Amino acid sequence: MLYFPRSTLVLRVVYALMLMLLCCFSSAWAQQALSIDIYGPGQHQLNLVMAKPLHLEPGVPEPPEALILNNHLRSCLGFMPFLRLVSGSEVIGGDVLAGVTAKDIDFRRFRLDRVDLVLTSGWGGNAGLGPVELRVYETFEQRLILGKSYSGVTREELPEVAARFCADLMAALTGQGDFFRSTLAVVKTHGQNKEIWTASPLGRGLQQLTTLGGISMSPAWSRDGRSLAFTLINEGRHYLALLDRNSMEVRRIRLPGNSVISPAFHPGGDIVVSLDPDGRPDIYQLGKDLKIDRKLVQSWAIDISPSFDESGTKMVFVSSRLGNPHIFFMDMNTGDVRRVTYEGTYNTNPSLSPDGRMVVFSRQTNQGHRIFLNDLTTGRERQLTFGPRNDVSPAWAPDGFFVAFSSNRSGQYKIYLTTRHGDEPRMAPLGEGEFASPAWVRQQ
């Protein structure tokens, strides 16, 4: 069984190394446990082969949709850095199977080439309509890890089938599949204006949410995903904007002072935002009536960019109280504040992990802005991205493993996805245009 404790995701699989004698008349097996902790150091990879898709009826060719689905599956699987996709040409006998169930698979040849997992796909029906059966087997124990059937599948539904299956596979392997079940809000540039859009991290369901004109920026989700708060600058004024996902209506709220900066939802449901009614930006909590309830952070300097953990007992923010912008941590129960960053002179855009253990942020270096991670328990820092150009506005995914950020490494600002380990960033396929300020939420 695969075990997933809440504080860490542990992937355990068993693989065998086949020791072959010269004449292959006998063999010896060595079994050892391979432990992959995708939240800890020393990350390993599992080797996975996608077998050639087959029709469920012998002698009937698979439909063209079968290869299309395999391409979508391959793209989705590529977002899991703990999986290595092995080409069938690297396996003795290739990727062609006699069937899609365990009895049809010669697991020995996959084990010989150190393949840990085999994915099979079988198609029924005619004209590319399902059912489609997808299975993943662990090769040493010849055990089914995941099996799903999808009926009446059309060509248009293939990307959704691939994403759903990969979400279930990731959950089976690690206990967590929220990456594939989440939504990103992003800011897209439209000429002189900026509007809010949403899409999955895979680029599916791209939708424009606002057509307000002016500049919409710094989107932040409520915990239930029903509301989206952001800053709206229009006609020379700053507003707190609040979008209702059900009605798609946007409220514009005028607040004291001249600026509305980086709103965030406290897990309890209240909005926390940086305002300047006293002439300098401080961090305030709003009441249910969206009026100032209390001041959370104040100093003689600039205090902005609040971010909370899932419990709402921890907050990080940016302050220039030491002369340069640095990241600070606040215990919401006691009000105690301590400094987090000591390196660099320009640290901004903090995002606190859901478990409150780590914060990612952007730091200006001699080579440009880069994404760093600070372990709040040990105080140790690690650089996650290395450019080129600028990497900014990091945001934790709901699973606390993936991190989205905006980068102009390709020329225009796009959204990229990496992990808390700093795995090679992949661009989120959102299409043409410039995108910034990613914000995640679980699909409800």
BADO-208966 format. One record per residue (C-alpha): residue number from 1; residue in three letters; x, y, z. Coordinates in Angstrom, 1 decimal. Layout:
REM residues N
R  seq  type      xx      yy      zz
R  NUM   ALA       X       Y       Z
...
This chain:
REM residues 444
R  seq  type      xx      yy      zz
R    1   MET     0.0     0.0     0.0
R    2   LEU     1.1     3.6    -0.6
R    3   TYR     1.0     5.7     2.5
R    4   PHE     0.7     9.5     2.6
R    5   PRO     1.0    11.3     5.8
R    6   ARG    -0.4    14.9     5.9
R    7   SER     2.9    16.6     6.6
R    8   THR     4.8    14.9     3.8
R    9   LEU     4.1    13.0     0.7
R   10   VAL     5.9     9.7     0.6
R   11   LEU     6.0     7.6    -2.5
R   12   ARG     7.0     3.9    -2.0
R   13   VAL     7.4     1.5    -4.8
R   14   VAL     9.3    -1.7    -5.1
R   15   TYR    11.5    -2.5    -8.1
R   16   ALA    13.7    -5.5    -9.0
R   17   LEU    17.1    -5.7   -10.7
R   18   MET    17.3    -8.8   -12.7
R   19   LEU    20.6   -10.6   -12.6
R   20   MET    20.9   -12.7   -15.8
R   21   LEU    23.3   -15.6   -16.3
R   22   LEU    25.1   -15.7   -19.6
R   23   CYS    22.9   -18.4   -21.1
R   24   CYS    19.7   -17.1   -19.5
R   25   PHE    18.8   -20.5   -18.1
R   26   SER    18.4   -19.2   -14.6
R   27   SER    18.0   -15.8   -13.0
R   28   ALA    18.4   -14.3    -9.6
R   29   TRP    16.2   -11.4    -8.3
R   30   ALA    17.2    -8.7    -5.9
R   31   GLN    14.4    -6.7    -4.4
R   32   GLN    14.8    -3.4    -2.7
R   33   ALA    12.5    -0.6    -1.6
R   34   LEU    12.7     2.7    -3.5
R   35   SER    11.4     5.6    -1.4
R   36   ILE    10.5     8.9    -3.0
R   37   ASP     9.6    11.8    -0.8
R   38   ILE     8.5    14.5    -3.2
R   39   TYR     8.5    17.0    -0.4
R   40   GLY    12.0    16.2     0.8
R   41   PRO    15.6    16.1    -0.4
R   42   GLY    17.1    13.4    -2.6
R   43   GLN    14.2    13.3    -5.1
R   44   HIS    14.1    10.1    -7.3
R   45   GLN    12.3     9.3   -10.5
R   46   LEU    10.2     6.4   -11.5
R   47   ASN    10.5     5.1   -15.0
R   48   LEU     7.1     4.8   -16.8
R   49   VAL     6.4     3.4   -20.2
R   50   MET     3.2     4.2   -22.1
R   51   ALA     2.3     1.1   -24.1
R   52   LYS     0.9     1.4   -27.6
R   53   PRO    -2.9     1.8   -27.3
R   54   LEU    -5.1    -1.2   -28.3
R   55   HIS    -8.7    -1.9   -29.2
R   56   LEU   -10.4    -4.0   -26.6
R   57   GLU   -11.6    -6.4   -29.3
R   58   PRO    -8.8    -8.5   -30.8
R   59   GLY    -8.0    -7.8   -34.4
R   60   VAL    -9.8    -4.4   -34.5
R   61   PRO    -7.5    -1.4   -35.0
R   62   GLU    -7.5     1.3   -32.4
R   63   PRO    -9.2     4.6   -33.5
R   64   PRO    -7.1     7.7   -34.4
R   65   GLU    -8.4     9.2   -31.1
R   66   ALA    -6.2     6.7   -29.2
R   67   LEU    -3.0     8.3   -30.3
R   68   ILE    -4.4    11.8   -29.6
R   69   LEU    -5.3    10.7   -26.0
R   70   ASN    -1.8     9.2   -25.6
R   71   ASN    -0.3    12.6   -26.6
R   72   HIS    -2.5    14.4   -24.0
R   73   LEU    -1.5    11.8   -21.4
R   74   ARG     2.2    12.3   -22.2
R   75   SER     1.9    16.1   -21.8
R   76   CYS     0.1    15.7   -18.5
R   77   LEU     2.6    13.2   -17.2
R   78   GLY     5.4    15.5   -18.1
R   79   PHE     4.3    17.9   -15.4
R   80   MET     5.2    15.3   -12.7
R   81   PRO     8.9    15.7   -12.2
R   82   PHE     9.1    12.4   -10.2
R   83   LEU     8.2    10.5   -13.3
R   84   ARG    10.5     9.8   -16.2
R   85   LEU     8.8     8.8   -19.4
R   86   VAL    10.7     6.0   -21.1
R   87   SER    10.3     5.4   -24.8
R   88   GLY     9.1     2.0   -25.9
R   89   SER    12.2     1.7   -28.1
R   90   GLU    14.3     1.5   -24.9
R   91   VAL    12.5    -1.6   -23.8
R   92   ILE    13.3    -5.1   -25.0
R   93   GLY    10.4    -6.1   -27.2
R   94   GLY     9.2    -2.5   -27.5
R   95   ASP     5.9    -1.1   -26.2
R   96   VAL     3.5    -3.4   -28.0
R   97   LEU     1.4    -5.6   -25.7
R   98   ALA    -0.9    -8.6   -26.3
R   99   GLY    -3.6    -6.8   -24.3
R  100   VAL    -4.3    -4.2   -21.7
R  101   THR    -4.6    -6.3   -18.5
R  102   ALA    -1.9    -7.9   -16.3
R  103   LYS    -2.2   -11.4   -17.9
R  104   ASP    -1.3    -9.8   -21.3
R  105   ILE     1.9    -8.2   -20.1
R  106   ASP     5.4    -9.9   -19.8
R  107   PHE     6.5    -7.8   -16.9
R  108   ARG    10.0    -9.5   -16.9
R  109   ARG    11.2    -7.6   -19.9
R  110   PHE    10.1    -4.3   -18.4
R  111   ARG    11.8    -5.1   -15.1
R  112   LEU    15.0    -6.0   -17.0
R  113   ASP    15.1    -2.4   -18.4
R  114   ARG    14.3    -1.0   -14.9
R  115   VAL    10.8     0.2   -15.9
R  116   ASP     8.8     0.8   -12.7
R  117   LEU     5.4     1.5   -14.2
R  118   VAL     3.5     0.5   -17.4
R  119   LEU     0.5     2.5   -18.6
R  120   THR    -2.0     0.7   -20.9
R  121   SER    -5.0     2.1   -22.8
R  122   GLY    -7.8     0.1   -24.4
R  123   TRP   -10.5     1.3   -26.6
R  124   GLY   -14.0    -0.1   -27.3
R  125   GLY   -16.9     1.0   -29.4
R  126   ASN   -16.7     2.5   -32.9
R  127   ALA   -15.8     5.8   -34.6
R  128   GLY   -13.5     6.9   -31.7
R  129   LEU   -16.3     6.9   -29.1
R  130   GLY   -15.4     5.2   -25.8
R  131   PRO   -15.3     3.4   -23.5
R  132   VAL   -11.7     4.0   -22.8
R  133   GLU    -9.9     1.9   -20.2
R  134   LEU    -6.6     3.2   -18.7
R  135   ARG    -4.5     1.2   -16.3
R  136   VAL    -1.1     1.7   -14.6
R  137   TYR     0.8    -1.4   -13.3
R  138   GLU     3.8    -1.7   -11.0
R  139   THR     6.1    -4.1   -12.7
R  140   PHE     7.8    -5.9    -9.8
R  141   GLU     4.6    -7.1    -8.0
R  142   GLN     2.6    -7.0   -11.3
R  143   ARG     0.1    -5.0    -9.3
R  144   LEU    -2.6    -2.7   -10.6
R  145   ILE    -2.0     0.8    -9.1
R  146   LEU    -4.8     2.5   -10.9
R  147   GLY    -7.5     1.5   -13.3
R  148   LYS   -10.2     3.8   -14.8
R  149   SER   -12.9     3.5   -17.4
R  150   TYR   -14.4     6.4   -19.3
R  151   SER   -17.5     5.9   -21.4
R  152   GLY   -18.8     7.8   -24.4
R  153   VAL   -15.5     9.7   -24.8
R  154   THR   -15.5    12.2   -27.7
R  155   ARG   -12.4    13.8   -29.3
R  156   GLU   -13.2    17.1   -27.6
R  157   GLU   -13.2    15.4   -24.2
R  158   LEU    -9.8    13.8   -24.6
R  159   PRO    -7.8    16.6   -22.8
R  160   GLU   -10.2    16.4   -19.8
R  161   VAL    -9.9    12.6   -19.7
R  162   ALA    -6.1    12.8   -19.6
R  163   ALA    -6.1    15.4   -16.9
R  164   ARG    -8.6    13.5   -14.7
R  165   PHE    -6.6    10.3   -15.1
R  166   CYS    -3.3    12.0   -14.3
R  167   ALA    -4.9    13.6   -11.2
R  168   ASP    -5.9    10.2   -10.0
R  169   LEU    -2.5     8.7   -10.8
R  170   MET    -0.7    11.4    -8.9
R  171   ALA    -3.0    10.9    -6.0
R  172   ALA    -2.4     7.1    -6.1
R  173   LEU     1.3     7.6    -6.1
R  174   THR     1.7    10.5    -3.7
R  175   GLY    -1.6    11.0    -2.0
R  176   GLN    -2.2    14.4    -3.7
R  177   GLY    -3.6    15.2    -7.1
R  178   ASP    -4.7    18.8    -6.6
R  179   PHE    -2.3    20.1    -9.3
R  180   PHE    -4.5    18.7   -12.0
R  181   ARG    -7.7    19.8   -10.1
R  182   SER    -6.7    23.4    -9.6
R  183   THR    -7.4    26.7   -11.3
R  184   LEU    -5.0    29.6   -12.0
R  185   ALA    -6.1    33.3   -12.0
R  186   VAL    -3.6    35.4   -14.0
R  187   VAL    -3.3    39.0   -15.2
R  188   LYS    -3.2    39.3   -19.0
R  189   THR    -2.1    42.5   -20.8
R  190   HIS    -4.5    44.0   -23.4
R  191   GLY    -2.8    47.0   -24.9
R  192   GLN    -2.7    49.6   -22.1
R  193   ASN    -5.1    47.6   -20.0
R  194   LYS    -4.8    44.5   -17.8
R  195   GLU    -7.6    42.0   -17.2
R  196   ILE    -8.1    38.9   -15.1
R  197   TRP    -8.2    35.5   -16.8
R  198   THR    -8.4    31.9   -15.5
R  199   ALA    -7.3    28.5   -16.8
R  200   SER    -6.0    25.2   -15.5
R  201   PRO    -2.2    24.9   -15.0
R  202   LEU    -2.4    22.8   -18.2
R  203   GLY    -3.9    25.7   -20.1
R  204   ARG    -7.4    24.1   -20.4
R  205   GLY   -10.5    26.2   -20.0
R  206   LEU    -8.9    29.6   -20.6
R  207   GLN   -11.5    32.2   -19.8
R  208   GLN   -11.5    36.0   -19.5
R  209   LEU   -13.2    37.0   -16.3
R  210   THR   -13.0    40.9   -16.4
R  211   THR   -13.5    43.5   -19.1
R  212   LEU   -13.1    46.5   -16.8
R  213   GLY   -10.5    48.6   -18.7
R  214   GLY    -7.8    50.2   -16.7
R  215   ILE    -5.4    47.9   -14.8
R  216   SER    -6.5    44.9   -12.8
R  217   MET    -3.7    43.3   -10.8
R  218   SER    -2.8    41.1    -7.8
R  219   PRO    -5.7    38.6    -7.9
R  220   ALA    -6.3    36.5    -4.8
R  221   TRP    -8.9    33.7    -4.3
R  222   SER   -11.2    33.1    -1.4
R  223   ARG   -10.6    29.7     0.1
R  224   ASP   -13.8    28.2    -1.4
R  225   GLY   -13.0    29.7    -4.8
R  226   ARG   -16.3    31.6    -5.0
R  227   SER   -14.7    35.1    -4.8
R  228   LEU   -11.7    36.7    -6.4
R  229   ALA   -10.3    39.9    -4.9
R  230   PHE    -7.9    42.2    -6.8
R  231   THR    -6.7    45.7    -7.2
R  232   LEU    -8.3    47.8    -9.9
R  233   ILE    -6.8    51.1   -11.1
R  234   ASN    -9.2    53.0   -13.3
R  235   GLU    -9.6    56.6   -14.1
R  236   GLY    -6.8    57.5   -11.7
R  237   ARG    -8.4    55.8    -8.7
R  238   HIS    -7.6    52.7    -6.8
R  239   TYR   -10.4    50.3    -6.0
R  240   LEU   -10.6    47.0    -4.2
R  241   ALA   -12.5    44.8    -6.7
R  242   LEU   -14.4    41.7    -5.7
R  243   LEU   -15.6    39.3    -8.4
R  244   ASP   -18.4    36.8    -7.6
R  245   ARG   -17.7    33.5    -9.6
R  246   ASN   -21.4    32.6    -9.7
R  247   SER   -22.8    35.8   -11.0
R  248   MET   -19.6    37.1   -12.6
R  249   GLU   -20.4    40.5   -11.2
R  250   VAL   -17.6    42.8   -10.0
R  251   ARG   -18.0    45.2    -7.0
R  252   ARG   -15.8    48.2    -6.8
R  253   ILE   -15.1    49.3    -3.2
R  254   ARG   -13.6    52.7    -2.4
R  255   LEU   -11.4    52.5     0.7
R  256   PRO    -9.7    55.2     2.7
R  257   GLY    -6.4    56.5     1.3
R  258   ASN    -5.1    56.7    -2.2
R  259   SER    -3.8    53.1    -2.8
R  260   VAL    -5.1    49.6    -2.6
R  261   ILE    -2.2    47.1    -2.7
R  262   SER    -2.1    43.3    -2.8
R  263   PRO    -5.4    42.2    -1.3
R  264   ALA    -5.5    38.6     0.2
R  265   PHE    -8.2    36.5     1.8
R  266   HIS    -7.6    35.4     5.3
R  267   PRO    -8.7    31.7     5.6
R  268   GLY   -11.5    32.9     7.9
R  269   GLY   -13.0    34.7     4.9
R  270   ASP   -12.1    38.4     5.6
R  271   ILE   -10.0    40.4     3.2
R  272   VAL    -6.6    41.7     4.3
R  273   VAL    -5.1    44.5     2.2
R  274   SER    -2.5    47.3     2.3
R  275   LEU    -4.0    50.8     2.5
R  276   ASP    -2.5    54.2     3.2
R  277   PRO    -5.2    56.3     5.1
R  278   ASP    -2.4    57.6     7.3
R  279   GLY    -0.1    58.5     4.4
R  280   ARG     1.9    55.3     4.3
R  281   PRO     0.8    51.8     3.3
R  282   ASP     0.0    49.6     6.3
R  283   ILE    -1.8    46.2     6.4
R  284   TYR    -5.5    46.2     7.4
R  285   GLN    -8.1    43.6     7.9
R  286   LEU   -11.6    44.4     6.6
R  287   GLY   -14.8    43.4     8.2
R  288   LYS   -17.8    41.6     6.6
R  289   ASP   -19.0    45.0     5.5
R  290   LEU   -15.7    45.5     3.6
R  291   LYS   -14.8    48.5     5.8
R  292   ILE   -11.6    48.7     7.9
R  293   ASP   -11.9    46.5    11.0
R  294   ARG    -8.4    46.6    12.4
R  295   LYS    -4.8    47.4    11.6
R  296   LEU    -2.6    44.2    11.5
R  297   VAL     0.8    45.7    10.7
R  298   GLN     2.0    49.2    11.0
R  299   SER     5.4    51.0    10.9
R  300   TRP     6.9    54.2     9.7
R  301   ALA     7.7    52.4     6.4
R  302   ILE     5.9    50.6     3.7
R  303   ASP     4.1    47.3     4.7
R  304   ILE     2.5    45.3     1.8
R  305   SER     1.8    41.9     0.3
R  306   PRO     0.2    39.8     3.1
R  307   SER     0.1    36.0     2.6
R  308   PHE    -1.4    33.4     4.9
R  309   ASP    -1.1    29.7     5.6
R  310   GLU    -4.2    27.4     5.6
R  311   SER    -4.8    27.8     9.3
R  312   GLY    -4.7    31.6     9.2
R  313   THR    -2.3    31.6    12.2
R  314   LYS     0.7    32.6    10.2
R  315   MET     1.3    35.5     7.8
R  316   VAL     4.2    36.8     5.8
R  317   PHE     4.5    40.3     4.3
R  318   VAL     7.0    42.8     2.9
R  319   SER     8.2    45.8     4.8
R  320   SER    10.8    48.5     4.1
R  321   ARG    11.2    49.2     7.9
R  322   LEU    14.9    48.4     7.7
R  323   GLY    15.5    50.6     4.7
R  324   ASN    15.1    48.0     1.9
R  325   PRO    12.1    45.7     1.2
R  326   HIS    12.5    42.4     3.1
R  327   ILE    10.2    39.6     4.1
R  328   PHE     8.8    39.4     7.6
R  329   PHE     6.8    36.8     9.5
R  330   MET     3.9    37.4    11.9
R  331   ASP     2.4    35.0    14.4
R  332   MET    -1.3    35.9    14.2
R  333   ASN    -2.0    34.6    17.7
R  334   THR     0.6    36.6    19.5
R  335   GLY     1.3    39.5    17.0
R  336   ASP     5.0    38.8    17.2
R  337   VAL     6.9    39.8    14.1
R  338   ARG    10.3    38.6    13.0
R  339   ARG    12.6    39.1    10.0
R  340   VAL    12.8    36.3     7.5
R  341   THR    15.2    37.5     4.7
R  342   TYR    18.8    38.8     5.5
R  343   GLU    20.3    38.5     2.0
R  344   GLY    19.8    40.9    -0.9
R  345   THR    18.4    44.4    -0.8
R  346   TYR    15.1    43.9    -2.7
R  347   ASN    12.9    40.9    -1.6
R  348   THR     9.2    41.0    -2.6
R  349   ASN     6.2    39.0    -3.6
R  350   PRO     6.1    36.5    -0.7
R  351   SER     3.8    33.5    -0.8
R  352   LEU     3.4    31.3     2.3
R  353   SER     3.1    27.5     1.8
R  354   PRO    -0.3    26.0     2.9
R  355   ASP     1.4    24.3     5.9
R  356   GLY     3.1    27.5     6.9
R  357   ARG     6.6    26.0     6.8
R  358   MET     8.1    27.7     3.8
R  359   VAL     7.8    31.0     2.0
R  360   VAL     8.8    31.6    -1.7
R  361   PHE     9.6    35.1    -2.8
R  362   SER    11.3    37.1    -5.5
R  363   ARG    14.8    38.6    -4.9
R  364   GLN    16.7    41.0    -7.1
R  365   THR    20.2    39.7    -7.9
R  366   ASN    23.0    40.9   -10.2
R  367   GLN    21.6    38.6   -12.9
R  368   GLY    17.9    39.7   -12.5
R  369   HIS    15.0    38.8   -10.3
R  370   ARG    15.0    35.1    -9.1
R  371   ILE    12.7    33.0    -7.0
R  372   PHE    14.0    31.9    -3.6
R  373   LEU    12.6    29.6    -0.9
R  374   ASN    13.1    30.1     2.8
R  375   ASP    12.4    27.3     5.3
R  376   LEU    10.9    29.2     8.2
R  377   THR    11.8    26.4    10.7
R  378   THR    15.6    26.3     9.9
R  379   GLY    16.0    29.7     8.3
R  380   ARG    17.8    28.1     5.3
R  381   GLU    17.3    29.5     1.9
R  382   ARG    17.5    27.9    -1.6
R  383   GLN    17.4    29.5    -5.0
R  384   LEU    14.6    27.9    -7.1
R  385   THR    15.0    29.6   -10.5
R  386   PHE    18.0    30.9   -12.4
R  387   GLY    16.5    32.9   -15.3
R  388   PRO    17.5    34.1   -17.7
R  389   ARG    16.0    37.6   -17.4
R  390   ASN    13.5    38.0   -14.5
R  391   ASP    11.4    35.6   -12.5
R  392   VAL     8.8    37.2   -10.2
R  393   SER     5.5    36.8    -8.4
R  394   PRO     5.8    33.2    -7.1
R  395   ALA     2.6    31.5    -5.8
R  396   TRP     2.2    28.1    -4.0
R  397   ALA    -0.2    25.6    -5.5
R  398   PRO    -2.8    24.1    -3.1
R  399   ASP    -0.7    20.9    -2.8
R  400   GLY     2.3    22.8    -1.4
R  401   PHE     4.5    21.2    -3.9
R  402   PHE     4.2    23.1    -7.2
R  403   VAL     5.0    26.8    -7.5
R  404   ALA     3.9    29.1   -10.3
R  405   PHE     5.7    32.3   -11.2
R  406   SER     5.9    34.9   -14.0
R  407   SER     9.0    35.2   -16.2
R  408   ASN    10.1    37.1   -19.3
R  409   ARG    12.8    34.5   -20.1
R  410   SER    11.2    33.9   -23.5
R  411   GLY    10.9    37.6   -24.2
R  412   GLN     7.3    38.2   -23.0
R  413   TYR     6.1    37.5   -19.5
R  414   LYS     4.5    34.0   -19.3
R  415   ILE     3.5    31.8   -16.4
R  416   TYR     5.9    29.0   -15.5
R  417   LEU     5.6    26.0   -13.2
R  418   THR     8.3    24.6   -11.0
R  419   THR     8.4    22.7    -7.6
R  420   ARG     9.7    23.4    -4.1
R  421   HIS    12.8    21.5    -5.2
R  422   GLY    13.5    23.9    -8.1
R  423   ASP    12.7    21.4   -10.9
R  424   GLU    13.2    22.6   -14.5
R  425   PRO    10.4    25.2   -15.0
R  426   ARG     7.7    24.4   -17.6
R  427   MET     5.6    27.1   -19.3
R  428   ALA     1.9    26.9   -18.7
R  429   PRO     0.4    26.7   -22.2
R  430   LEU    -1.9    29.8   -21.9
R  431   GLY    -1.5    31.0   -25.5
R  432   GLU    -0.5    34.3   -26.9
R  433   GLY     0.0    37.4   -24.9
R  434   GLU     1.7    38.5   -21.6
R  435   PHE     0.6    36.9   -18.4
R  436   ALA     1.6    37.8   -14.8
R  437   SER     0.6    37.4   -11.1
R  438   PRO    -0.6    33.8   -10.9
R  439   ALA    -2.9    32.8    -8.0
R  440   TRP    -4.1    29.2    -7.4
R  441   VAL    -7.3    27.7    -6.0
R  442   ARG    -8.6    24.1    -5.7
R  443   GLN   -11.4    23.3    -8.1
R  444   GLN   -14.6    23.0    -6.0
